[in-house]
Amino acid sequence: MTVYVESNFVLEQSLQQEECDSCAQIINLASKGRIRLVIPAFSLAEPHLAILGKEKARSRLSADLRCRLSEVGRSKPHRAVPAAFGTLAEVLIASAQLERDGLRDTIAGLLETADIISLDATVLKSAAEIQVEFGMSAQDAIVLASVLAHLDSRRPPESCFLNRNTKDFDDPAVRERLDGFGCQFFGKFEDGLRYIAGRIGTG
């Protein structure tokens, strides 16, 4: 069983979001050789931009709050407010570091357990065509092009693609392309794990 994942899987696991347990079980199955986990190289780079974006948003929020609370603290009844902000700022800083560490550890683990689909000229050319055909963003088109290229070259007898971005990927035309290779699409990692367990007999 070949299981394709992408950036959302990486972020789900690294940020310990609601379906991270399912992601961890899938990675564990791959580490034991029960499944072949495959991810586009692009999907190991893209999460860094997402984490950076979150950090920048928090920095803007922190700076704005610091400025506004400083003004509030000028009034005698609220002079303790700016000091309380220090605790919130520490939480924001600590959470950013945890996310960076989580991403680093997740990617390191995937490099050990997953097959990586190279980002080459063929994939980029196909992505440009897919972007026009399906009206996708360039990033999503690169992911889909990578998966389709791997399916076409390897022809796995059984496969599935797990991707929480149902807005762009859970589309009849996209599903038809995947179905042409016998690849099932799942928009939730827990649903994908249930399907995988049923097919490989994990109980």
N, C-alpha and C positions, 0 to 999 in steps of 0.2 A: 504494500500500500504506500503510494507516494502522496505526501501531504504538503501542499503549497501554502505558505503564509507570507505576510508582507509587513509593512511598517506598523500597522495597528497592533499586530501580534507582539511585536517588539516592545511597543509602548505599554501595552496592557500588562506585560510581564514586568518590565522595568519599573513602572509606576505603581505596581501592585494594585491595579484597578479591579473592578468587580468580577471579571472572569479570569483573573490571573491563575487561580487554582487549576482551571481547565488547561490553560497554556502550559503550566508547569507539568501537568500529567502528559501532555503531548510531547514536550521536550524529553521527559523521562522515557517515554516509549521509544523515541528516536535514539536515545543514548543506549538503550538495551537492544537496539537493532530490530525492534518489532515493526517499525515503520521507517520510511525514508522521508526525512523532513527537508524541504527545499525552499530557499528564499532568494529573491533577487538581490544582487549586491547593492542595488540602488536603495533597497528597503533597509539596509544596515546603515546607510548614510543619512537618509531622510529624517529619522528620529532625532538626530542631533539638532536639526533646524527647529523641530517642534519644541524640544527642551529649551533651546536658546530663546525661542519666541515667548515661552512661558516665563523665563527668567526676566526678559526685558519688560514684560507686562507687569510683573511683580515689582520691578525696580521703579517703574513709572508710578504704580500705586503707592509704593512706599514713599517716594519723593513727594507726591501730592498730599498724602496724609500727614507727612512730617510738617509740610508747610502750613496746612490748614490747622493742625493741632497746635502748632507753635503760636498761631494767631489766637486760638481759643485760650491757650495757657497764659496769655497776657492778662486775662481777667482773674481776679483774686479767687473766685469760687472754683475755678478750673485749673489751678496751677499744677495740680498733680497729674493732669491728663497727659502732657508730653512724656513724663517719666513712664507712664503705663504703656506708651507706644513702643518703648524699647523692647518690651517682651514680645510684642507682635512682630517687630522687625527681626528679632532673633529667630522666631518661628519661620518667617519667610526665608531667611538665609539658610537655616538648617534644612528646610524642605527642598530648596534648590540643590544643596549638596547631596542629599539623599537621592534625588532624581538623577543627578549626574552619575553617582556611584551605581545606582540601579541599572542605568542604561549601559554603563561600561561592563558590568558583570553579566548582563543579559546577552550582550553582543559577544563577549568572550565565550560564553557557554554555547551560543549558536554556532560560532566558528568551529567549535569542537564537535558538534553533533549534527549540523545541517550541511547539505550540499548548497553551494552558492552559485547562482546563475550570473555569469559574467555580463557586464554591461559593455557590449561591443557595437560596432558600426551596424551590424545586421539588426540588432535589437532597436537601436535608435531610429533606423530607417523605418522599421515596422511600426514603432511607436508614433512616428509622424503621421503615418497612414491611419492608424487606429484613432488618433486624436481627432482627425477629421471625420472618420466613419462613425464614431460613437459620441462625438461631442464631449470628449473627456478633457480634463486638464492634462498638461504635459506629464506631470508626475504620475498620475493614474495610468496614462497610456504606456509609460515606460514599464510600470509594474505588469500590466496585462500583456504587453509585448514580450516581456521576459518569460512569463509563465507559459504563454502560447508557444514560444520558441522552444522551451524545454520539453513541453508536451510533444511537439512535432518531432524533435530529434530523438527523444528517449522512448516515446510511445509506451508509457507505463500501463500495465494491464488493468490497474485500478488506481484511481486518484481522486483527490478532492482539493478544493481551493477554499481556504478559510479567510474571510475578509469582512470586517465589521462595517466597511464603507458600502452599505447597501444602496445608498443614493445613486452611486455611479456604477457599481458592479452588479447589483441584483437587478439587471435589465434583461428583458427577453432576448435581445440581440446578442448581448455578452454571454448569457447562459447558453445560447445556441452554439456559439463558437466553442465554449468549453465542453458542451455535450458532444460536439463532434469528435472529441478525444476521449469521451467517456469520463469526463471530469465533473464531479458533483460540486455545486457551490453551496456554501453555508455562510450566513451572515452573522452567526453567533458561534463563538468558540466552543461553548458547551454543547451545542447541537452537533458541531463537527466532531467533537470528542465522542459523543454518543454513537455517531455513525461509524467512526473508526473502531471503537470498541466492539460494536456489533459485527463488523467485517473481519477483524482479526481475532475475535474470540477472547477478549480480556474479561468478560463477565460484567 
